[in-house]
Amino acid sequence: MAILTEDECRAIMKKALSYSKADECEINLNGSDSANIRYARNSVSTSGAISSTSMAISSAFGKKLGVITLNDYSDEAIAAAVKKSEELAQLAPENPEYMPMLGPQTYGPSGQTFVPATAALTPAQRTTMVADSLQISKDNKLTAAGFLESGAGFSAMMNSKGLFAYNKATDINFSVTLRTADGTGSGYATKDYNDVAKMDAVSFTKRAALKATGSNGAKAIEPGKYTVILEPAAGIVLLEQLYGSLDARSADEGRSFLSKPGGKTRLGEKLVDERVNIYSDPTHPDLPASSWSGDGQPLGKMSWIEKGVVKNFSYSRYWAQKKGVKPVPGPANIIMEGGTQSLEDLIKGTEKGILVTRLWYIRPVDPQTLLYTGLTRDGTFYIENGQIKFPIKNLRFNESPVIMLNNLDALGKQERTVSGESTQSALIPPMRIRDFTFSSLSDAV
């Protein structure tokens, strides 16, 4: 097993520190157990399991740093790795942005990141989930391709100044694409959770099957500006470009959409619709996360956008010191508050618009305005008088999440989703957006 306990991590890392002769030394120890099943054309194509651990030893002399990674934890191997990291540090040039290692920290609570039932998931259980998903595809005369992966992992760090942190987590991830026999209709679903009990692969596959059969024989419509309903799997790939860019340094240096002339930034300014509230919280029950960041800083609840106003930027320790402010680690998770309407309610309240299942192939157009382009896929539908009237051919879009959230019309109930671009999870609502810009048609399904 690659999942080491807190005590096992302490013992290995203390051993490594005992060999250190550097000014400062930090040990990072990580590991994971995972297993997966991949299927295509209605049959399993591959299955496998991976178990691994690795330890990184960072030795510093002044501002000179050397790093060695190993996965042999014998006394001889660890001693040799520590010595090698020190030799590399002495050869390295000084890093002008090097920050001294942190001392002991006080960490708040984490959510339930580790669920024993998820960690204990058996090959038979995974096989049953995939078999049930495939049966839905066959019953509907569709062709399925999908991926199911479950696993557990841990992260630990310790340094010569007395800092120690440990966390373990589980995850189960499922995605499926269903196509009609003639290849003209497609449906998609993706979900991930810490708790396997929340993963209803049958329900998610049924939803994708409805999208596939319903999108057969799609019609072309003229590109232009439309009211759209973005399902969470579609909305996340644009939203993550926004909340992933709330960085102080890039804004201060004029490299960001948050930059202003004269070295000023948009911190504290109203950026988007006042209904937009985005925050992070490691203790959130539906999206639990670690209570410490990768460099050992404590993580707690943090508001990033509040009533449309940019409330906080993330500050690295170096940049915070340079600016004379407190460091702010990046978020461990992202939660966007939603409304009370279901997706069906949003559709019923739409006079004319487009329902988007998924956006993909997201690429930057203009970093200064956060303008991105990409394509719809796997189920795009025209809405009229509160009803889905017919499937439409896919469209290329050109849109900025900043503009999008200024054209916000309505928010649905938030739900956990996962990005098809970055594989990161978030808790976000479906969104109805006015004047979403489609620039051209696409022949892809």
Secondary structure, 3 states (H helix, E strand, C coil): CCCCCHHHHHHHHHHHHHCCCCCEEEEEEEEEEEEEEEEECCEEEEEEEEEEEEEEEEEEECCEEEEEEECCCCHHHHHHHHHHHHHHHHHCCCCCCCCCCCCCCCCCCCCCCCCHHHHCCCHHHHHHHHHHHHHHHHHCCEEEEEEEEEEEEEEEEEECCCCEEEEEEEEEEEEEEEEECCCCCEEEEEEEECCHHHCCHHHHHHHHHHHHHHCCCCECCCCEEEEEEECHHHHHHHHHHHHCCCEHHHHHCCCCCCEEHHHEECCCCECCCCCCCEEECCCCCCCCCCCECCCCCECCCEEEEECCEECCCEECHHHHHHHCCCCECCCCCCEECCCCECHHHHHHCCCEEEEEEEEEEEEEEECCCCEEEEEEEEEEEEEECCEEEEEECCEEEEECHHHHHHCEEEEECCEEEECCCCCCEEEECCEEEEEEEEEEECCCC
